[in-house]
Amino acid sequence: MPAVAWVTLVAATLIIGLTAVALIRVIVHLTHVRRTLDTLTGGVESIAERTSTVPARLVSVNATLKPVRDWTEGV
């Protein structure tokens, strides 16, 4: 096998190897980002549940304040 063929094979191997390592690093970083976003999404959903809108809680608040409203109407 001529020397040019060996140089070509070594160069191709280096290029393919370095590209594979770079892609593996990208995959690792994207996996880390996905885990972080999953955690963040869970936190945001928890906050959204704890700070629900007023109409959802308005019925229970009105029921709790009914005795106060009745008393103030009597005064």
PDB file of N, H, CA, C and O in Angstrom:
ATOM      1  N   MET A   1       0.864  -1.164   0.000  1.00  0.00           N
ATOM      2  CA  MET A   1       0.000   0.000   0.000  1.00  0.00           C
ATOM      3  C   MET A   1       0.912   1.230   0.000  1.00  0.00           C
ATOM      4  O   MET A   1       1.830   1.323   0.816  1.00  0.00           O
ATOM      5  N   PRO A   2       0.662   2.166  -0.909  1.00  0.00           N
ATOM      6  CA  PRO A   2       1.511   3.353  -0.979  1.00  0.00           C
ATOM      7  C   PRO A   2       1.354   4.234   0.264  1.00  0.00           C
ATOM      8  O   PRO A   2       0.360   4.132   0.983  1.00  0.00           O
ATOM      9  N   ALA A   3       2.312   5.069   0.502  1.00  0.00           N
ATOM     10  H   ALA A   3       3.119   5.152  -0.083  1.00  0.00           H
ATOM     11  CA  ALA A   3       2.326   5.955   1.661  1.00  0.00           C
ATOM     12  C   ALA A   3       1.166   6.944   1.616  1.00  0.00           C
ATOM     13  O   ALA A   3       0.632   7.331   2.656  1.00  0.00           O
ATOM     14  N   VAL A   4       0.782   7.347   0.422  1.00  0.00           N
ATOM     15  H   VAL A   4       1.215   7.033  -0.422  1.00  0.00           H
ATOM     16  CA  VAL A   4      -0.335   8.294   0.294  1.00  0.00           C
ATOM     17  C   VAL A   4      -1.628   7.665   0.797  1.00  0.00           C
ATOM     18  O   VAL A   4      -2.447   8.350   1.408  1.00  0.00           O
ATOM     19  N   ALA A   5      -1.819   6.402   0.555  1.00  0.00           N
ATOM     20  H   ALA A   5      -1.152   5.845   0.058  1.00  0.00           H
ATOM     21  CA  ALA A   5      -3.018   5.705   1.030  1.00  0.00           C
ATOM     22  C   ALA A   5      -3.025   5.641   2.552  1.00  0.00           C
ATOM     23  O   ALA A   5      -4.074   5.835   3.166  1.00  0.00           O
ATOM     24  N   TRP A   6      -1.878   5.375   3.175  1.00  0.00           N
ATOM     25  H   TRP A   6      -1.026   5.218   2.676  1.00  0.00           H
ATOM     26  CA  TRP A   6      -1.801   5.340   4.635  1.00  0.00           C
ATOM     27  C   TRP A   6      -2.088   6.716   5.230  1.00  0.00           C
ATOM     28  O   TRP A   6      -2.802   6.830   6.226  1.00  0.00           O
ATOM     29  N   VAL A   7      -1.537   7.744   4.625  1.00  0.00           N
ATOM     30  H   VAL A   7      -0.956   7.651   3.816  1.00  0.00           H
ATOM     31  CA  VAL A   7      -1.785   9.103   5.110  1.00  0.00           C
ATOM     32  C   VAL A   7      -3.263   9.435   4.984  1.00  0.00           C
ATOM     33  O   VAL A   7      -3.834  10.062   5.876  1.00  0.00           O
ATOM     34  N   THR A   8      -3.882   9.026   3.901  1.00  0.00           N
ATOM     35  H   THR A   8      -3.418   8.517   3.176  1.00  0.00           H
ATOM     36  CA  THR A   8      -5.316   9.272   3.704  1.00  0.00           C
ATOM     37  C   THR A   8      -6.139   8.535   4.752  1.00  0.00           C
ATOM     38  O   THR A   8      -7.080   9.095   5.314  1.00  0.00           O
ATOM     39  N   LEU A   9      -5.786   7.283   5.015  1.00  0.00           N
ATOM     40  H   LEU A   9      -5.021   6.828   4.559  1.00  0.00           H
ATOM     41  CA  LEU A   9      -6.514   6.512   6.027  1.00  0.00           C
ATOM     42  C   LEU A   9      -6.348   7.117   7.423  1.00  0.00           C
ATOM     43  O   LEU A   9      -7.314   7.194   8.183  1.00  0.00           O
ATOM     44  N   VAL A  10      -5.149   7.540   7.758  1.00  0.00           N
ATOM     45  H   VAL A  10      -4.364   7.477   7.140  1.00  0.00           H
ATOM     46  CA  VAL A  10      -4.910   8.146   9.070  1.00  0.00           C
ATOM     47  C   VAL A  10      -5.676   9.465   9.180  1.00  0.00           C
ATOM     48  O   VAL A  10      -6.298   9.735  10.207  1.00  0.00           O
ATOM     49  N   ALA A  11      -5.635  10.275   8.144  1.00  0.00           N
ATOM     50  H   ALA A  11      -5.130  10.056   7.310  1.00  0.00           H
ATOM     51  CA  ALA A  11      -6.354  11.553   8.166  1.00  0.00           C
ATOM     52  C   ALA A  11      -7.857  11.330   8.284  1.00  0.00           C
ATOM     53  O   ALA A  11      -8.523  12.015   9.060  1.00  0.00           O
ATOM     54  N   ALA A  12      -8.398  10.383   7.525  1.00  0.00           N
ATOM     55  H   ALA A  12      -7.857   9.827   6.894  1.00  0.00           H
ATOM     56  CA  ALA A  12      -9.828  10.085   7.604  1.00  0.00           C
ATOM     57  C   ALA A  12     -10.203   9.574   8.983  1.00  0.00           C
ATOM     58  O   ALA A  12     -11.247   9.944   9.521  1.00  0.00           O
ATOM     59  N   THR A  13      -9.359   8.726   9.560  1.00  0.00           N
ATOM     60  H   THR A  13      -8.511   8.426   9.123  1.00  0.00           H
ATOM     61  CA  THR A  13      -9.619   8.198  10.901  1.00  0.00           C
ATOM     62  C   THR A  13      -9.616   9.318  11.933  1.00  0.00           C
ATOM     63  O   THR A  13     -10.474   9.359  12.815  1.00  0.00           O
ATOM     64  N   LEU A  14      -8.656  10.220  11.823  1.00  0.00           N
ATOM     65  H   LEU A  14      -7.959  10.187  11.106  1.00  0.00           H
ATOM     66  CA  LEU A  14      -8.612  11.344  12.760  1.00  0.00           C
ATOM     67  C   LEU A  14      -9.836  12.244  12.619  1.00  0.00           C
ATOM     68  O   LEU A  14     -10.421  12.656  13.620  1.00  0.00           O
ATOM     69  N   ILE A  15     -10.221  12.546  11.399  1.00  0.00           N
ATOM     70  H   ILE A  15      -9.746  12.211  10.585  1.00  0.00           H
ATOM     71  CA  ILE A  15     -11.386  13.410  11.178  1.00  0.00           C
ATOM     72  C   ILE A  15     -12.645  12.743  11.712  1.00  0.00           C
ATOM     73  O   ILE A  15     -13.436  13.383  12.404  1.00  0.00           O
ATOM     74  N   ILE A  16     -12.840  11.473  11.403  1.00  0.00           N
ATOM     75  H   ILE A  16     -12.197  10.953  10.841  1.00  0.00           H
ATOM     76  CA  ILE A  16     -14.027  10.758  11.872  1.00  0.00           C
ATOM     77  C   ILE A  16     -14.016  10.632  13.386  1.00  0.00           C
ATOM     78  O   ILE A  16     -15.050  10.798  14.034  1.00  0.00           O
ATOM     79  N   GLY A  17     -12.847  10.338  13.953  1.00  0.00           N
ATOM     80  H   GLY A  17     -12.008  10.204  13.427  1.00  0.00           H
ATOM     81  CA  GLY A  17     -12.747  10.205  15.412  1.00  0.00           C
ATOM     82  C   GLY A  17     -13.036  11.506  16.129  1.00  0.00           C
ATOM     83  O   GLY A  17     -13.786  11.518  17.106  1.00  0.00           O
ATOM     84  N   LEU A  18     -12.454  12.607  15.661  1.00  0.00           N
ATOM     85  H   LEU A  18     -11.845  12.596  14.867  1.00  0.00           H
ATOM     86  CA  LEU A  18     -12.700  13.897  16.298  1.00  0.00           C
ATOM     87  C   LEU A  18     -14.156  14.332  16.138  1.00  0.00           C
ATOM     88  O   LEU A  18     -14.731  14.922  17.053  1.00  0.00           O
ATOM     89  N   THR A  19     -14.743  14.049  15.002  1.00  0.00           N
ATOM     90  H   THR A  19     -14.275  13.569  14.259  1.00  0.00           H
ATOM     91  CA  THR A  19     -16.155  14.375  14.797  1.00  0.00           C
ATOM     92  C   THR A  19     -17.040  13.555  15.737  1.00  0.00           C
ATOM     93  O   THR A  19     -18.012  14.074  16.284  1.00  0.00           O
ATOM     94  N   ALA A  20     -16.710  12.291  15.922  1.00  0.00           N
ATOM     95  H   ALA A  20     -15.920  11.869  15.477  1.00  0.00           H
ATOM     96  CA  ALA A  20     -17.480  11.437  16.828  1.00  0.00           C
ATOM     97  C   ALA A  20     -17.377  11.945  18.260  1.00  0.00           C
ATOM     98  O   ALA A  20     -18.377  11.986  18.976  1.00  0.00           O
ATOM     99  N   VAL A  21     -16.182  12.331  18.680  1.00  0.00           N
ATOM    100  H   VAL A  21     -15.369  12.298  18.098  1.00  0.00           H
ATOM    101  CA  VAL A  21     -16.004  12.861  20.042  1.00  0.00           C
ATOM    102  C   VAL A  21     -16.795  14.157  20.209  1.00  0.00           C
ATOM    103  O   VAL A  21     -17.429  14.361  21.244  1.00  0.00           O
ATOM    104  N   ALA A  22     -16.767  15.023  19.217  1.00  0.00           N
ATOM    105  H   ALA A  22     -16.252  14.857  18.376  1.00  0.00           H
ATOM    106  CA  ALA A  22     -17.515  16.277  19.302  1.00  0.00           C
ATOM    107  C   ALA A  22     -19.019  16.015  19.386  1.00  0.00           C
ATOM    108  O   ALA A  22     -19.724  16.674  20.150  1.00  0.00           O
ATOM    109  N   LEU A  23     -19.507  15.058  18.606  1.00  0.00           N
ATOM    110  H   LEU A  23     -18.934  14.522  17.985  1.00  0.00           H
ATOM    111  CA  LEU A  23     -20.940  14.738  18.655  1.00  0.00           C
ATOM    112  C   LEU A  23     -21.329  14.124  19.998  1.00  0.00           C
ATOM    113  O   LEU A  23     -22.414  14.396  20.513  1.00  0.00           O
ATOM    114  N   ILE A  24     -20.464  13.311  20.556  1.00  0.00           N
ATOM    115  H   ILE A  24     -19.583  13.091  20.137  1.00  0.00           H
ATOM    116  CA  ILE A  24     -20.746  12.730  21.881  1.00  0.00           C
ATOM    117  C   ILE A  24     -20.802  13.836  22.929  1.00  0.00           C
ATOM    118  O   ILE A  24     -21.654  13.800  23.816  1.00  0.00           O
ATOM    119  N   ARG A  25     -19.909  14.814  22.838  1.00  0.00           N
ATOM    120  H   ARG A  25     -19.217  14.843  22.117  1.00  0.00           H
ATOM    121  CA  ARG A  25     -19.949  15.932  23.783  1.00  0.00           C
ATOM    122  C   ARG A  25     -21.249  16.722  23.639  1.00  0.00           C
ATOM    123  O   ARG A  25     -21.835  17.141  24.638  1.00  0.00           O
ATOM    124  N   VAL A  26     -21.700  16.926  22.403  1.00  0.00           N
ATOM    125  H   VAL A  26     -21.224  16.586  21.592  1.00  0.00           H
ATOM    126  CA  VAL A  26     -22.969  17.634  22.176  1.00  0.00           C
ATOM    127  C   VAL A  26     -24.123  16.849  22.776  1.00  0.00           C
ATOM    128  O   VAL A  26     -25.014  17.433  23.394  1.00  0.00           O
ATOM    129  N   ILE A  27     -24.117  15.533  22.603  1.00  0.00           N
ATOM    130  H   ILE A  27     -23.394  15.059  22.101  1.00  0.00           H
ATOM    131  CA  ILE A  27     -25.184  14.694  23.164  1.00  0.00           C
ATOM    132  C   ILE A  27     -25.196  14.787  24.682  1.00  0.00           C
ATOM    133  O   ILE A  27     -26.263  14.871  25.290  1.00  0.00           O
ATOM    134  N   VAL A  28     -24.017  14.771  25.300  1.00  0.00           N
ATOM    135  H   VAL A  28     -23.150  14.702  24.806  1.00  0.00           H
ATOM    136  CA  VAL A  28     -23.938  14.867  26.762  1.00  0.00           C
ATOM    137  C   VAL A  28     -24.478  16.214  27.239  1.00  0.00           C
ATOM    138  O   VAL A  28     -25.231  16.272  28.212  1.00  0.00           O
ATOM    139  N   HIS A  29     -24.100  17.289  26.562  1.00  0.00           N
ATOM    140  H   HIS A  29     -23.488  17.242  25.772  1.00  0.00           H
ATOM    141  CA  HIS A  29     -24.590  18.607  26.961  1.00  0.00           C
ATOM    142  C   HIS A  29     -26.105  18.722  26.771  1.00  0.00           C
ATOM    143  O   HIS A  29     -26.792  19.279  27.627  1.00  0.00           O
ATOM    144  N   LEU A  30     -26.620  18.210  25.675  1.00  0.00           N
ATOM    145  H   LEU A  30     -26.062  17.758  24.980  1.00  0.00           H
ATOM    146  CA  LEU A  30     -28.066  18.264  25.451  1.00  0.00           C
ATOM    147  C   LEU A  30     -28.835  17.432  26.463  1.00  0.00           C
ATOM    148  O   LEU A  30     -29.934  17.810  26.871  1.00  0.00           O
ATOM    149  N   THR A  31     -28.270  16.306  26.870  1.00  0.00           N
ATOM    150  H   THR A  31     -27.378  16.000  26.539  1.00  0.00           H
ATOM    151  CA  THR A  31     -28.905  15.490  27.906  1.00  0.00           C
ATOM    152  C   THR A  31     -28.960  16.250  29.223  1.00  0.00           C
ATOM    153  O   THR A  31     -29.971  16.210  29.924  1.00  0.00           O
ATOM    154  N   HIS A  32     -27.883  16.937  29.559  1.00  0.00           N
ATOM    155  H   HIS A  32     -27.062  16.969  28.989  1.00  0.00           H
ATOM    156  CA  HIS A  32     -27.863  17.730  30.785  1.00  0.00           C
ATOM    157  C   HIS A  32     -28.896  18.860  30.721  1.00  0.00           C
ATOM    158  O   HIS A  32     -29.588  19.124  31.704  1.00  0.00           O
ATOM    159  N   VAL A  33     -28.999  19.518  29.584  1.00  0.00           N
ATOM    160  H   VAL A  33     -28.437  19.304  28.785  1.00  0.00           H
ATOM    161  CA  VAL A  33     -29.974  20.587  29.414  1.00  0.00           C
ATOM    162  C   VAL A  33     -31.394  20.036  29.531  1.00  0.00           C
ATOM    163  O   VAL A  33     -32.256  20.669  30.140  1.00  0.00           O
ATOM    164  N   ARG A  34     -31.641  18.856  28.947  1.00  0.00           N
ATOM    165  H   ARG A  34     -30.940  18.341  28.453  1.00  0.00           H
ATOM    166  CA  ARG A  34     -32.976  18.259  29.023  1.00  0.00           C
ATOM    167  C   ARG A  34     -33.345  17.952  30.471  1.00  0.00           C
ATOM    168  O   ARG A  34     -34.478  18.202  30.884  1.00  0.00           O
ATOM    169  N   ARG A  35     -32.406  17.414  31.245  1.00  0.00           N
ATOM    170  H   ARG A  35     -31.486  17.211  30.909  1.00  0.00           H
ATOM    171  CA  ARG A  35     -32.694  17.121  32.663  1.00  0.00           C
ATOM    172  C   ARG A  35     -32.978  18.396  33.433  1.00  0.00           C
ATOM    173  O   ARG A  35     -33.884  18.439  34.266  1.00  0.00           O
ATOM    174  N   THR A  36     -32.202  19.438  33.156  1.00  0.00           N
ATOM    175  H   THR A  36     -31.466  19.403  32.479  1.00  0.00           H
ATOM    176  CA  THR A  36     -32.420  20.712  33.839  1.00  0.00           C
ATOM    177  C   THR A  36     -33.789  21.287  33.485  1.00  0.00           C
ATOM    178  O   THR A  36     -34.497  21.789  34.359  1.00  0.00           O
ATOM    179  N   LEU A  37     -34.160  21.216  32.217  1.00  0.00           N
ATOM    180  H   LEU A  37     -33.585  20.809  31.507  1.00  0.00           H
ATOM    181  CA  LEU A  37     -35.470  21.729  31.805  1.00  0.00           C
ATOM    182  C   LEU A  37     -36.612  20.909  32.385  1.00  0.00           C
ATOM    183  O   LEU A  37     -37.660  21.461  32.722  1.00  0.00           O
ATOM    184  N   ASP A  38     -36.425  19.589  32.508  1.00  0.00           N
ATOM    185  H   ASP A  38     -35.575  19.140  32.235  1.00  0.00           H
ATOM    186  CA  ASP A  38     -37.459  18.769  33.146  1.00  0.00           C
ATOM    187  C   ASP A  38     -37.661  19.194  34.593  1.00  0.00           C
ATOM    188  O   ASP A  38     -38.796  19.286  35.061  1.00  0.00           O
ATOM    189  N   THR A  39     -36.567  19.452  35.304  1.00  0.00           N
ATOM    190  H   THR A  39     -35.645  19.378  34.923  1.00  0.00           H
ATOM    191  CA  THR A  39     -36.657  19.907  36.691  1.00  0.00           C
ATOM    192  C   THR A  39     -37.325  21.270  36.766  1.00  0.00           C
ATOM    193  O   THR A  39     -38.168  21.514  37.630  1.00  0.00           O
ATOM    194  N   LEU A  40     -36.945  22.146  35.863  1.00  0.00           N
ATOM    195  H   LEU A  40     -36.261  21.948  35.161  1.00  0.00           H
ATOM    196  CA  LEU A  40     -37.517  23.485  35.837  1.00  0.00           C
ATOM    197  C   LEU A  40     -39.010  23.444  35.528  1.00  0.00           C
ATOM    198  O   LEU A  40     -39.794  24.179  36.129  1.00  0.00           O
ATOM    199  N   THR A  41     -39.395  22.595  34.602  1.00  0.00           N
ATOM    200  H   THR A  41     -38.758  21.998  34.114  1.00  0.00           H
ATOM    201  CA  THR A  41     -40.809  22.463  34.247  1.00  0.00           C
ATOM    202  C   THR A  41     -41.615  21.970  35.453  1.00  0.00           C
ATOM    203  O   THR A  41     -42.716  22.457  35.708  1.00  0.00           O
ATOM    204  N   GLY A  42     -41.065  21.009  36.187  1.00  0.00           N
ATOM    205  H   GLY A  42     -40.170  20.614  35.979  1.00  0.00           H
ATOM    206  CA  GLY A  42     -41.747  20.527  37.388  1.00  0.00           C
ATOM    207  C   GLY A  42     -41.923  21.624  38.415  1.00  0.00           C
ATOM    208  O   GLY A  42     -42.971  21.707  39.055  1.00  0.00           O
ATOM    209  N   GLY A  43     -40.917  22.470  38.585  1.00  0.00           N
ATOM    210  H   GLY A  43     -40.066  22.403  38.064  1.00  0.00           H
ATOM    211  CA  GLY A  43     -41.015  23.586  39.524  1.00  0.00           C
ATOM    212  C   GLY A  43     -42.046  24.605  39.090  1.00  0.00           C
ATOM    213  O   GLY A  43     -42.803  25.118  39.914  1.00  0.00           O
ATOM    214  N   VAL A  44     -42.081  24.899  37.807  1.00  0.00           N
ATOM    215  H   VAL A  44     -41.467  24.482  37.138  1.00  0.00           H
ATOM    216  CA  VAL A  44     -43.057  25.867  37.292  1.00  0.00           C
ATOM    217  C   VAL A  44     -44.473  25.329  37.441  1.00  0.00           C
ATOM    218  O   VAL A  44     -45.385  26.076  37.794  1.00  0.00           O
ATOM    219  N   GLU A  45     -44.667  24.047  37.177  1.00  0.00           N
ATOM    220  H   GLU A  45     -43.927  23.439  36.889  1.00  0.00           H
ATOM    221  CA  GLU A  45     -45.997  23.457  37.354  1.00  0.00           C
ATOM    222  C   GLU A  45     -46.427  23.502  38.813  1.00  0.00           C
ATOM    223  O   GLU A  45     -47.597  23.743  39.113  1.00  0.00           O
ATOM    224  N   SER A  46     -45.487  23.272  39.716  1.00  0.00           N
ATOM    225  H   SER A  46     -44.537  23.076  39.473  1.00  0.00           H
ATOM    226  CA  SER A  46     -45.805  23.336  41.144  1.00  0.00           C
ATOM    227  C   SER A  46     -46.216  24.752  41.544  1.00  0.00           C
ATOM    228  O   SER A  46     -47.175  24.937  42.293  1.00  0.00           O
ATOM    229  N   ILE A  47     -45.493  25.739  41.049  1.00  0.00           N
ATOM    230  H   ILE A  47     -44.713  25.589  40.441  1.00  0.00           H
ATOM    231  CA  ILE A  47     -45.843  27.127  41.353  1.00  0.00           C
ATOM    232  C   ILE A  47     -47.199  27.479  40.758  1.00  0.00           C
ATOM    233  O   ILE A  47     -47.990  28.182  41.389  1.00  0.00           O
ATOM    234  N   ALA A  48     -47.474  26.999  39.553  1.00  0.00           N
ATOM    235  H   ALA A  48     -46.832  26.428  39.040  1.00  0.00           H
ATOM    236  CA  ALA A  48     -48.760  27.287  38.915  1.00  0.00           C
ATOM    237  C   ALA A  48     -49.912  26.684  39.706  1.00  0.00           C
ATOM    238  O   ALA A  48     -50.977  27.293  39.804  1.00  0.00           O
ATOM    239  N   GLU A  49     -49.716  25.500  40.270  1.00  0.00           N
ATOM    240  H   GLU A  49     -48.851  25.005  40.190  1.00  0.00           H
ATOM    241  CA  GLU A  49     -50.773  24.886  41.080  1.00  0.00           C
ATOM    242  C   GLU A  49     -51.006  25.665  42.365  1.00  0.00           C
ATOM    243  O   GLU A  49     -52.146  25.837  42.795  1.00  0.00           O
ATOM    244  N   ARG A  50     -49.923  26.137  42.976  1.00  0.00           N
ATOM    245  H   ARG A  50     -48.997  25.998  42.626  1.00  0.00           H
ATOM    246  CA  ARG A  50     -50.048  26.840  44.253  1.00  0.00           C
ATOM    247  C   ARG A  50     -50.600  28.249  44.098  1.00  0.00           C
ATOM    248  O   ARG A  50     -51.156  28.801  45.048  1.00  0.00           O
ATOM    249  N   THR A  51     -50.459  28.826  42.938  1.00  0.00           N
ATOM    250  H   THR A  51     -50.008  28.376  42.166  1.00  0.00           H
ATOM    251  CA  THR A  51     -50.940  30.190  42.715  1.00  0.00           C
ATOM    252  C   THR A  51     -52.041  30.176  41.663  1.00  0.00           C
ATOM    253  O   THR A  51     -51.972  30.888  40.661  1.00  0.00           O
ATOM    254  N   SER A  52     -53.041  29.366  41.904  1.00  0.00           N
ATOM    255  H   SER A  52     -53.098  28.788  42.717  1.00  0.00           H
ATOM    256  CA  SER A  52     -54.131  29.279  40.932  1.00  0.00           C
ATOM    257  C   SER A  52     -54.897  30.592  40.896  1.00  0.00           C
ATOM    258  O   SER A  52     -54.781  31.420  41.799  1.00  0.00           O
ATOM    259  N   THR A  53     -55.666  30.767  39.858  1.00  0.00           N
ATOM    260  H   THR A  53     -55.761  30.095  39.124  1.00  0.00           H
ATOM    261  CA  THR A  53     -56.375  32.028  39.666  1.00  0.00           C
ATOM    262  C   THR A  53     -57.487  32.212  40.690  1.00  0.00           C
ATOM    263  O   THR A  53     -57.913  31.260  41.345  1.00  0.00           O
ATOM    264  N   VAL A  54     -57.939  33.427  40.812  1.00  0.00           N
ATOM    265  H   VAL A  54     -57.593  34.200  40.280  1.00  0.00           H
ATOM    266  CA  VAL A  54     -58.963  33.767  41.799  1.00  0.00           C
ATOM    267  C   VAL A  54     -60.281  33.034  41.542  1.00  0.00           C
ATOM    268  O   VAL A  54     -60.855  32.525  42.504  1.00  0.00           O
ATOM    269  N   PRO A  55     -60.799  32.943  40.318  1.00  0.00           N
ATOM    270  CA  PRO A  55     -62.097  32.274  40.137  1.00  0.00           C
ATOM    271  C   PRO A  55     -62.116  30.828  40.646  1.00  0.00           C
ATOM    272  O   PRO A  55     -63.159  30.350  41.091  1.00  0.00           O
ATOM    273  N   ALA A  56     -61.003  30.142  40.590  1.00  0.00           N
ATOM    274  H   ALA A  56     -60.155  30.530  40.229  1.00  0.00           H
ATOM    275  CA  ALA A  56     -60.991  28.761  41.071  1.00  0.00           C
ATOM    276  C   ALA A  56     -61.163  28.705  42.590  1.00  0.00           C
ATOM    277  O   ALA A  56     -61.751  27.756  43.110  1.00  0.00           O
ATOM    278  N   ARG A  57     -60.665  29.692  43.288  1.00  0.00           N
ATOM    279  H   ARG A  57     -60.187  30.462  42.865  1.00  0.00           H
ATOM    280  CA  ARG A  57     -60.764  29.707  44.749  1.00  0.00           C
ATOM    281  C   ARG A  57     -61.888  30.608  45.256  1.00  0.00           C
ATOM    282  O   ARG A  57     -62.163  30.641  46.455  1.00  0.00           O
ATOM    283  N   LEU A  58     -62.521  31.319  44.375  1.00  0.00           N
ATOM    284  H   LEU A  58     -62.299  31.293  43.401  1.00  0.00           H
ATOM    285  CA  LEU A  58     -63.532  32.290  44.770  1.00  0.00           C
ATOM    286  C   LEU A  58     -64.732  31.623  45.440  1.00  0.00           C
ATOM    287  O   LEU A  58     -65.304  32.195  46.368  1.00  0.00           O
ATOM    288  N   VAL A  59     -65.123  30.438  44.997  1.00  0.00           N
ATOM    289  H   VAL A  59     -64.658  29.974  44.243  1.00  0.00           H
ATOM    290  CA  VAL A  59     -66.284  29.754  45.576  1.00  0.00           C
ATOM    291  C   VAL A  59     -66.022  29.422  47.041  1.00  0.00           C
ATOM    292  O   VAL A  59     -66.887  29.639  47.890  1.00  0.00           O
ATOM    293  N   SER A  60     -64.838  28.901  47.342  1.00  0.00           N
ATOM    294  H   SER A  60     -64.136  28.725  46.652  1.00  0.00           H
ATOM    295  CA  SER A  60     -64.555  28.544  48.729  1.00  0.00           C
ATOM    296  C   SER A  60     -64.399  29.793  49.599  1.00  0.00           C
ATOM    297  O   SER A  60     -64.779  29.777  50.770  1.00  0.00           O
ATOM    298  N   VAL A  61     -63.855  30.860  49.051  1.00  0.00           N
ATOM    299  H   VAL A  61     -63.547  30.874  48.100  1.00  0.00           H
ATOM    300  CA  VAL A  61     -63.717  32.106  49.818  1.00  0.00           C
ATOM    301  C   VAL A  61     -65.097  32.686  50.108  1.00  0.00           C
ATOM    302  O   VAL A  61     -65.362  33.117  51.231  1.00  0.00           O
ATOM    303  N   ASN A  62     -65.972  32.702  49.117  1.00  0.00           N
ATOM    304  H   ASN A  62     -65.757  32.352  48.205  1.00  0.00           H
ATOM    305  CA  ASN A  62     -67.330  33.213  49.334  1.00  0.00           C
ATOM    306  C   ASN A  62     -68.078  32.379  50.358  1.00  0.00           C
ATOM    307  O   ASN A  62     -68.817  32.918  51.182  1.00  0.00           O
ATOM    308  N   ALA A  63     -67.891  31.068  50.311  1.00  0.00           N
ATOM    309  H   ALA A  63     -67.290  30.630  49.642  1.00  0.00           H
ATOM    310  CA  ALA A  63     -68.564  30.202  51.289  1.00  0.00           C
ATOM    311  C   ALA A  63     -68.042  30.476  52.696  1.00  0.00           C
ATOM    312  O   ALA A  63     -68.807  30.458  53.660  1.00  0.00           O
ATOM    313  N   THR A  64     -66.756  30.725  52.812  1.00  0.00           N
ATOM    314  H   THR A  64     -66.135  30.740  52.029  1.00  0.00           H
ATOM    315  CA  THR A  64     -66.175  31.004  54.122  1.00  0.00           C
ATOM    316  C   THR A  64     -66.636  32.357  54.657  1.00  0.00           C
ATOM    317  O   THR A  64     -66.839  32.508  55.862  1.00  0.00           O
ATOM    318  N   LEU A  65     -66.802  33.330  53.787  1.00  0.00           N
ATOM    319  H   LEU A  65     -66.637  33.208  52.808  1.00  0.00           H
ATOM    320  CA  LEU A  65     -67.182  34.675  54.220  1.00  0.00           C
ATOM    321  C   LEU A  65     -68.695  34.891  54.309  1.00  0.00           C
ATOM    322  O   LEU A  65     -69.134  35.988  54.655  1.00  0.00           O
ATOM    323  N   LYS A  66     -69.494  33.877  54.008  1.00  0.00           N
ATOM    324  H   LYS A  66     -69.138  32.986  53.727  1.00  0.00           H
ATOM    325  CA  LYS A  66     -70.949  34.037  54.053  1.00  0.00           C
ATOM    326  C   LYS A  66     -71.450  34.459  55.436  1.00  0.00           C
ATOM    327  O   LYS A  66     -72.305  35.340  55.512  1.00  0.00           O
ATOM    328  N   PRO A  67     -70.958  33.870  56.534  1.00  0.00           N
ATOM    329  CA  PRO A  67     -71.433  34.347  57.847  1.00  0.00           C
ATOM    330  C   PRO A  67     -71.102  35.819  58.101  1.00  0.00           C
ATOM    331  O   PRO A  67     -71.892  36.537  58.714  1.00  0.00           O
ATOM    332  N   VAL A  68     -69.951  36.261  57.638  1.00  0.00           N
ATOM    333  H   VAL A  68     -69.309  35.678  57.140  1.00  0.00           H
ATOM    334  CA  VAL A  68     -69.580  37.667  57.823  1.00  0.00           C
ATOM    335  C   VAL A  68     -70.506  38.560  57.008  1.00  0.00           C
ATOM    336  O   VAL A  68     -70.940  39.606  57.490  1.00  0.00           O
ATOM    337  N   ARG A  69     -70.813  38.156  55.775  1.00  0.00           N
ATOM    338  H   ARG A  69     -70.460  37.306  55.383  1.00  0.00           H
ATOM    339  CA  ARG A  69     -71.704  38.942  54.929  1.00  0.00           C
ATOM    340  C   ARG A  69     -73.102  39.008  55.555  1.00  0.00           C
ATOM    341  O   ARG A  69     -73.729  40.067  55.572  1.00  0.00           O
ATOM    342  N   ASP A  70     -73.581  37.881  56.063  1.00  0.00           N
ATOM    343  H   ASP A  70     -73.071  37.020  56.049  1.00  0.00           H
ATOM    344  CA  ASP A  70     -74.904  37.873  56.696  1.00  0.00           C
ATOM    345  C   ASP A  70     -74.928  38.778  57.920  1.00  0.00           C
ATOM    346  O   ASP A  70     -75.914  39.479  58.148  1.00  0.00           O
ATOM    347  N   TRP A  71     -73.856  38.773  58.713  1.00  0.00           N
ATOM    348  H   TRP A  71     -73.056  38.203  58.528  1.00  0.00           H
ATOM    349  CA  TRP A  71     -73.807  39.613  59.894  1.00  0.00           C
ATOM    350  C   TRP A  71     -73.783  41.085  59.525  1.00  0.00           C
ATOM    351  O   TRP A  71     -74.468  41.898  60.146  1.00  0.00           O
ATOM    352  N   THR A  72     -72.975  41.435  58.490  1.00  0.00           N
ATOM    353  H   THR A  72     -72.419  40.774  57.986  1.00  0.00           H
ATOM    354  CA  THR A  72     -72.904  42.844  58.106  1.00  0.00           C
ATOM    355  C   THR A  72     -74.231  43.335  57.514  1.00  0.00           C
ATOM    356  O   THR A  72     -74.574  44.505  57.681  1.00  0.00           O
ATOM    357  N   GLU A  73     -74.978  42.473  56.832  1.00  0.00           N
ATOM    358  H   GLU A  73     -74.699  41.522  56.696  1.00  0.00           H
ATOM    359  CA  GLU A  73     -76.273  42.878  56.323  1.00  0.00           C
ATOM    360  C   GLU A  73     -77.266  43.104  57.462  1.00  0.00           C
ATOM    361  O   GLU A  73     -78.179  43.922  57.348  1.00  0.00           O
ATOM    362  N   GLY A  74     -77.080  42.371  58.562  1.00  0.00           N
ATOM    363  H   GLY A  74     -76.338  41.706  58.656  1.00  0.00           H
ATOM    364  CA  GLY A  74     -77.977  42.526  59.710  1.00  0.00           C
ATOM    365  C   GLY A  74     -77.670  43.776  60.501  1.00  0.00           C
ATOM    366  O   GLY A  74     -78.531  44.259  61.236  1.00  0.00           O
ATOM    367  N   VAL A  75     -76.498  44.302  60.378  1.00  0.00           N
ATOM    368  H   VAL A  75     -75.798  43.910  59.781  1.00  0.00           H
ATOM    369  CA  VAL A  75     -76.136  45.492  61.150  1.00  0.00           C
ATOM    370  C   VAL A  75     -76.644  46.666  60.425  1.00  0.00           C
ATOM    371  O   VAL A  75     -76.464  47.796  60.878  1.00  0.00           O
TER     372      VAL A  75
END
